[in-house]
Amino acid sequence: MHVLVLGGTTQARRLAGLLVAALGAGDWVTSSLAGRVEGPRLPPGEVRVGGFGGADGLAAWLRTHQVDALIDATHPFAGTISFHAAAAAADAHVPLLALRRAGWVPGDGDDWHPVASLAGAAEVLPSLGARVFLTTGRTGLAAFAGLDALWFLARSVQAPEPPYPARMEVLLDRGPFTEDGERELIRRHRIDVVVTKDSGGAATAPKLAAAREARLPVVVVRRPPVPAGVEVVATPEQAVARLRALLGGLRARPEGGA
């Protein structure tokens, strides 16, 4: 049995570990990473880095490598690769699951401003604040490049490339983050508005709690849709359980055994 996992997310790494433990001798798991992040945290099992050449290239890879199941565990905002995965799985007649952790939900005291895109976030920002904590990653900063009256603190794992806002400080850091750390960052940089994508998960959620405590508005970019007809699971454990049903039983290894 051969399972291909798309994505370098925390959930994807957790899933790869569970699958490696569940599959038997002669079976294997391949994790495919996009290669956009230097020095990524590698998951258990086999790893490949780089694109496939679109949906047709991915379908050819599924056939050539005799893949029995495909799991799209990419970032909720990866977008294009999810539609390529759906088309390739249909073409190669391979079952497909999408692993998507639950999105964030506003609570009491939150001042959230949902928008459909980064461009939408840029449109509403001038009315909300002047010092922006931008936590949308290093890609897509061009959407904010024309906001010369605002100051930005942009946090990302790697340094961004232009175009980006003229008045911008870059903070290179990788989660998980803490509420104390986010609270101090907001205070030190005098942040008055936060911009985030609805990535979900606990690793980057502390900024939301810190913003709530400071009574700051938060611009939340909504997720793009999962391709129609693709089955979605919320956790790596659910993905493994669903694969058992789809593929007739992953063979569990004895605890602690090889």
C-alpha positions in Angstrom: 0.0 0.0 0.0 1.3 3.5 -0.9 -0.2 6.6 0.6 0.8 10.1 -0.7 0.4 13.0 1.7 0.5 16.5 0.2 1.7 19.3 2.6 4.3 20.3 5.1 1.9 21.5 7.8 2.0 20.4 11.4 -1.1 18.2 10.8 0.5 16.7 7.7 3.6 15.7 9.7 1.4 14.2 12.5 -0.6 12.3 9.9 2.6 10.9 8.2 3.7 9.6 11.6 0.4 7.9 12.3 0.4 6.3 8.9 3.9 5.0 9.2 2.9 3.4 12.5 -0.3 2.0 11.0 1.0 0.5 7.8 2.7 -2.8 7.6 5.9 -4.2 6.1 6.1 -3.5 2.4 3.8 -0.5 2.6 5.0 3.1 2.6 4.0 6.8 3.0 5.4 9.6 0.9 5.0 13.2 2.0 5.3 15.8 -0.7 6.5 19.3 0.3 6.2 22.3 -2.0 9.8 23.4 -1.2 9.0 27.0 -0.5 10.4 27.0 3.0 14.1 26.5 3.7 15.0 23.8 6.2 11.5 22.4 6.6 10.6 20.0 9.5 10.6 16.7 7.7 7.8 14.1 8.5 8.4 10.4 9.0 8.5 8.2 5.9 9.6 9.0 2.4 9.8 12.7 1.4 9.8 14.4 -2.0 10.2 18.1 -2.6 8.9 20.2 -5.4 5.8 20.5 -7.7 4.3 17.9 -9.9 3.7 20.0 -13.0 0.0 20.7 -12.4 -2.9 18.2 -12.2 -1.7 16.1 -15.2 1.7 15.8 -13.7 0.3 14.7 -10.3 -2.0 12.2 -12.0 0.9 10.7 -13.8 2.9 10.5 -10.6 0.0 8.7 -8.8 0.0 6.1 -11.6 3.7 5.7 -11.9 4.2 5.3 -8.2 1.1 3.1 -7.7 -0.5 5.3 -5.1 -3.5 3.8 -3.4 -4.7 6.9 -1.6 -4.1 10.6 -1.7 -4.5 13.0 1.3 -4.5 16.7 0.7 -3.0 18.0 4.0 -1.8 21.3 2.6 -2.3 24.7 4.3 -6.0 25.8 4.1 -4.9 28.7 1.9 -2.7 26.6 -0.5 -5.7 26.8 -2.9 -4.4 25.8 -6.3 -2.8 22.5 -5.2 -6.1 21.3 -3.7 -7.9 21.7 -7.0 -5.0 19.9 -8.8 -5.2 17.1 -6.3 -9.0 16.7 -6.9 -8.5 16.6 -10.7 -5.6 14.2 -10.5 -7.3 11.9 -8.1 -10.3 11.7 -10.3 -8.1 11.1 -13.4 -6.1 8.4 -11.7 -9.1 6.8 -9.9 -7.4 7.2 -6.5 -9.4 8.0 -3.4 -8.8 11.5 -2.0 -9.3 13.0 1.4 -8.7 16.6 2.4 -7.4 17.2 5.9 -8.4 20.6 7.2 -8.2 21.6 10.8 -11.2 23.5 12.2 -11.2 27.2 11.6 -11.2 29.8 14.4 -14.4 31.0 15.8 -14.8 34.5 17.4 -15.6 34.6 21.1 -16.9 37.2 23.6 -14.8 40.4 23.3 -13.5 39.7 19.8 -13.7 42.5 17.2 -13.3 40.5 14.0 -13.7 41.9 10.5 -14.0 39.0 8.1 -12.9 39.5 4.5 -12.7 37.3 1.4 -9.1 38.0 0.4 -5.9 39.9 1.1 -7.1 42.6 -1.2 -10.2 42.9 0.9 -8.1 43.2 4.0 -6.1 46.0 2.5 -9.3 47.9 1.7 -10.6 47.9 5.3 -7.3 48.5 7.1 -7.1 52.3 6.8 -10.4 52.6 8.7 -9.2 50.3 11.5 -5.7 51.4 12.5 -2.3 52.8 11.6 0.1 50.2 13.0 -0.6 46.8 11.6 0.5 43.3 12.8 0.5 41.4 9.5 0.5 37.6 10.1 -0.5 36.4 6.6 2.9 35.0 5.7 5.5 36.2 3.2 3.5 35.8 0.1 0.7 38.2 -0.9 2.3 41.2 0.7 1.8 43.0 -2.6 -1.8 43.5 -1.6 -0.7 46.0 1.1 2.1 47.7 -0.9 0.0 50.8 -1.7 -0.9 51.6 1.9 1.9 54.2 2.5 0.2 55.8 5.4 0.3 52.6 7.5 3.2 51.0 9.3 3.4 47.2 9.2 5.1 44.5 11.3 5.1 41.4 9.1 5.9 38.1 10.6 7.0 35.2 8.5 9.3 32.1 8.6 11.4 33.4 5.7 12.2 36.9 4.5 9.6 38.2 2.0 10.4 39.5 -1.5 9.0 42.8 -2.9 6.6 44.2 -3.7 5.6 44.9 -0.1 4.7 48.0 2.0 7.3 50.7 2.1 6.9 51.2 5.9 7.4 47.6 7.1 9.5 45.8 9.6 10.0 42.1 9.2 10.0 39.7 12.1 11.4 36.2 11.2 9.9 33.7 13.5 8.1 30.3 13.5 5.3 29.1 15.8 4.0 27.9 18.1 3.7 31.2 19.9 2.5 32.1 23.4 0.0 34.6 24.7 2.7 36.3 26.8 4.9 36.7 23.7 2.1 38.0 21.5 1.0 40.4 24.2 4.5 41.8 24.6 4.9 42.1 20.8 1.7 44.1 20.5 2.7 46.3 23.4 6.3 46.9 22.2 5.3 47.8 18.6 2.2 49.7 19.6 0.0 47.6 17.3 -3.5 48.8 16.9 -4.9 46.3 14.3 -4.1 42.6 13.5 -4.4 40.9 10.1 -4.5 37.1 9.9 -5.7 34.3 7.7 -8.2 31.8 9.2 -5.6 29.1 9.4 -7.0 27.4 12.5 -5.0 25.4 15.0 -3.4 26.3 18.3 0.1 27.2 17.1 -0.7 30.7 16.0 -4.0 31.3 17.9 -2.4 33.2 20.8 -2.3 36.4 18.8 -6.1 36.3 18.8 -6.3 36.1 22.5 -3.7 38.9 22.9 -5.7 41.1 20.4 -8.9 40.4 22.4 -7.3 41.4 25.6 -5.9 44.6 24.1 -9.4 45.2 22.4 -7.8 45.4 19.0 -9.7 44.9 15.7 -8.7 41.7 13.8 -9.1 41.4 10.1 -9.7 37.7 9.3 -9.2 36.5 5.8 -11.7 33.6 5.2 -10.5 30.3 3.7 -11.0 29.4 0.1 -13.4 26.5 -0.5 -12.4 22.9 -0.7 -13.1 21.5 -4.2 -16.6 20.2 -4.6 -17.1 16.5 -3.9 -13.9 16.1 -1.8 -14.4 14.5 1.6 -13.0 16.6 4.4 -11.7 15.3 7.8 -10.6 17.6 10.7 -7.8 15.6 12.4 -5.0 13.2 11.4 -6.7 10.5 13.5 -9.9 10.9 11.5 -8.0 10.7 8.3 -6.4 7.4 9.3 -9.8 6.0 10.4 -11.4 7.0 7.1 -8.6 5.4 5.2 -9.2 2.2 7.0 -12.7 2.2 5.7 -11.8 3.3 2.2 -8.9 0.9 1.7 -10.1 -2.1 3.6 -8.0 -1.8 6.7 -4.6 -0.4 7.5 -2.6 -3.0 9.4 -1.8 -1.8 12.9 1.6 -2.7 14.2 2.0 -4.0 17.7 2.7 -1.2 20.2 6.4 -0.3 20.2 7.0 -2.9 17.4 8.5 -2.4 14.0 
